[in-house]
Amino acid sequence: MATVLVVDDDPTVREVVVAYLQQAGHETLEAPDGPNAMVAARAAPDLVVLDVMLPGFDGFEVCRRLRDERPGVPIIMLTALGEEEDRIAGLDSGADDYLSKPFSPRELVLRVASVLRRTNPPTPPEDLPRDDGNLHLDPVARTATINGEPLTLTAREFDLLAHFLAHPGTAFSREELLSGVWEWEYGDLTTVTVHVRRLREKVEVDPSHPTRLVTVWGVGYRWDPS
């Protein structure tokens, strides 16, 4: 179904994760540290499962380098249980999703399927390109531009932008965005907050005073069309 790069310095964790992913039909690549992760990434995996604590250089640095070299590859980051700072730092460095250790391998497989489904959605005829002023988004090609210049978006940032553009003027709570974009029925709402902030930095002239992706106090967020 897909090729997944598993990056973790614990061989037992890698063995278990790889076994579950292969059972789900995926091909796998493995790396035990940061430098080898970047080498393995040259094989262009469809998704990366990335631990934070790695020898060589940590998962945050791997994530940043992957975003520079392969901005579209989805990344699921593995963080220590209860370490909110790690989760936020992972999202800030460009991760699309995260799981806290210890985690259920079955849940990881479901998260992989969810991210891949959002990254490679079916292409019905109604999935037409969308425009908002100087912003153009093509859901089928999964490309976005502002003033004709390409926007570098992670998979989740693209999904979030597409969701807002498909529902201009509609206010969404963070819970609704978590369900509609991430397909999670529950989860850390910080994920939505961080992704909205990152998306504003790419689509707003002044992210500290947004005019497109605005906050609706007491509700959540709304896209105001130009």
N, C-alpha and C positions, 0 to 999 in steps of 0.2 A: 504493500500500500504506500509506504513512504520509507525514506532512509533517515534514521534518527541517530544523531551523535550523542553519546552518553559520556559526560565528563565528570569524573569523581575519583578522588584519590583512594577511596576504600574499594578494594577489589570485590568484596562481598556485596556491597551495594550495587556496583556495576553488574555483577553476575546476576543478581536478582532482577534488576531493572531490565537488562538485556533479555533475560528469559521471558519476562512478561510481554515485552514489546514484540519479540519474535513470535510468541504464541498468538499475539493479535495480528500477525501477518506483516509486521514491519521488518525491514532490513536494518542492521545496526552497525555503527562504528563506535570505537571506544578510545578514550584518552584519560591518562591518570593525572595530568597536570596542565597548567596554562599553556606552556610552549607547545606541547604535543596536541593540545586542543586546536591551536591555530593551524598546525600542520594538517590535522585530520579534516579541518573545515575546508581545505582546498578541494576535497572530494564533493563539495556542494551538497551537504545534507539538506533534507527538507525541513528539519527541525533540530534544535539542540536542547538537551536536558543538561543543565549546568549547575554544578555545586558552587557555593560561595567560597568555601575554604579549600584552596588548592595550593600545592607547591609551585614554585617558579614565579607565577603571579596569580592573583586571586581571580575569582569568577567575575567580579565587577570589571576588572581590566580586560578579561576575555570578552565580556559582553560589549564593552566600549569598542574594542578592536574589531569585533564582528560587525558592529553597526557601521564602522567606517568602511570595511571591506565588502560586507554582504548585508546591506541595510534591510533587506526584505525577509531574511531568514527568521522564523519565529524562535523565541528563546523562552524556555521554562526554567526558572531558577529555583534551586533547592536551598532553603535557608534554615538556620537554627530555630528550633521551636521557641516562640515568644520573643524573638529578636525583631521588634518592629523596625528598628533602625536599618537592619539588613534588608528587610522587605522593601522599605522605601528607597534605600540606596540601589537595590536591584532594579526596581522600576525606573528610577532616575537614570540608571546607566543604559536602559533600553530594553529590559526584559518585558515580555508580553504577558507573562503569567508567573506564578510562583507556588511552591508547596513548602510547608514547614516540615522539617524532620522532627521525629520519625513520621513517615508517611506510608499510606497504603499503596503498594504497587498497582493495585487495581484502579485506585483513584488517579494515579499518574497516567495510566493508559487511557482513562477517560478524558483527562485533561489534554493529552496529546491529540486524541481524536477530535476534541472540541476545537483546539487551536487550528489543526489542519483543515477542519471543515470550514472554519471562518476564513482561512487563508486561501482555500481553493473551493469556493462556493459554486453551486450549479449556475448556469448562465441563462436564465429565462429571458424571453424577449423584452419583458418590462424593465430589466436591469439596464436601462439606458443611461448614457452619460448625463451628469448633472452639472449645472453651472450656477454660480452665485457671484455676480460681478466679475472680478478678475480671477476667480477661483474656478477651476474645471476639474471634475472627478469622473473617471471612467471605471465603474464597478467591475466590468468584465476584464479589462486589461489590468485593473488594480494599479492605476496610475493617477496622480494628482499633480496639478500645476497651479502656480500663482504668477500672473503676468507672463505666462508662457514658460516660466522656469520650473523645473521639476521640484516637487516637495519630497524630501526624504522622510518617509513615515515608516514606523514599525507596523507589523501586521495588525496589532490592536489599535494603534492610532488611526490607521486607515479605516478599520471597521467602525470606530467611533465617529470619525468624520462622515463616513457614508451614512451612518444611522441618523446623524443630525441633519444632513442635507436631504435625506428622504422624508424628514418630518420637520420642515422649517416652521418656526413659530410655536412649536410644542414644547412645553416644559416637562422635563423628565427628572424624577428623583434618582438618587444614586442607586437605590435598590432596583429601579426599573432599568437603568443602564446596565447594571451588573447582570440582570436577567436577559435583556435584549441583545447586548453586545458580547458579553462573556459567556452567556448561557449558563450562568451559575444561579442556583436558587438561593444560595446563601454564600457569604464570603466577606472578606475584609473590604469595607467601603473605601478605605484609603487607596485601594487600587484604582478606583474611578477618579478620585481626587487628583492623584498624581498624573494619570493619563490626560485628564482635562488640562491640567497646567502645562504639560509637555506639548499638547496640541495647540494651545493658545500661543506658545512661543513660536509656532511655525505658521500660524494663519492670521495672527493679529499684528497690526502695525505697532501697537503698544500693548504688550501682554498684561501689564499691570492695570490697564484701563480698557478691557475688552469691549468691542462693539458688536462682534459677531457671536462668539461663544460666551454668552453672558450668564452670570449667576442670578438665579431667582431665589431670593432669600426665603428660607423656610421650606423650599421645595427641592431645588437642585439646579439644573442647567437648561438653557434654551439656546437654539440657534436662531439669531435674528438675521434674515436675509438682507442683502444689500439693497 
